[in-house]
Amino acid sequence: MDLPSIVIVSSSNTKPKSLIKLITKVDTVIEDVENLGLVKQPWLINTKYYSAQVNILGIEEKYIRTEKFNKSVEALIIHMDSNNQSGLEDLTKWESIDKDCNPEIKLLVSNYCTEETKVTKNNATDWCLKHGFEFVELYSTVNNSEVDEVIKEKFGLHMVKESLQSMQMSQRTQCAEQMVTAFWKAIGGEEEEILDL
């Protein structure tokens, strides 16, 4: 079975490989020699409720996506440069991956965003609301001493990981269906009895 994918793309100078390293805490990311413009890193999402193996893929514009690739995408992360006046307009080059893959989780990530950056926090948030994304600053400019402990964890990498851990992956659904079928058979039920459920 193919693993679910988290796809990272970038409209900034930050390469997807850098974000993959940040999320997975690995030193090296696998360069796919067969697929130009693709880097890949397996990652185990491990929460108190479940564990799931996924692939985190970093792609560039030149990467040619297939239908199989598009169907495997469960989450999309786009890195934006908030210090570039055209930061939000530059995101249009990734509209097709959003449309073709229709991921459950969509994150727009920026290193930081204030009312002084060329793309303001309000503008980034408005773009996210219009396009169904969640906005995350990797390095928040909010003074942590002014924020209580509950909210502190919602910034940066913690927020990215929390969002990714909330995915309802098809892999987990298939495992649950297999467990129910196995349990049903173990108690003497026929598989045909639960096929339409």
Secondary structure, DSSP 8 states (H G I E B T S, - for coil): ----EEEEEESSSS-HHHHHHHHH--S--EE-SSSTTEEEEEEEEE-SS-EEEEEEEEE-TT----HHHHHHEEEEEEEE-TTSTTTTGGGGGGHHHHHHH--SEEEEEES---SSSSS-HHHHHHHHHHHT-EEEESS--S-GGGS-HHHHTTSHHHHHHHHHHT---HHHHHHHHHHHHHHHHHTT--HHHHTT-
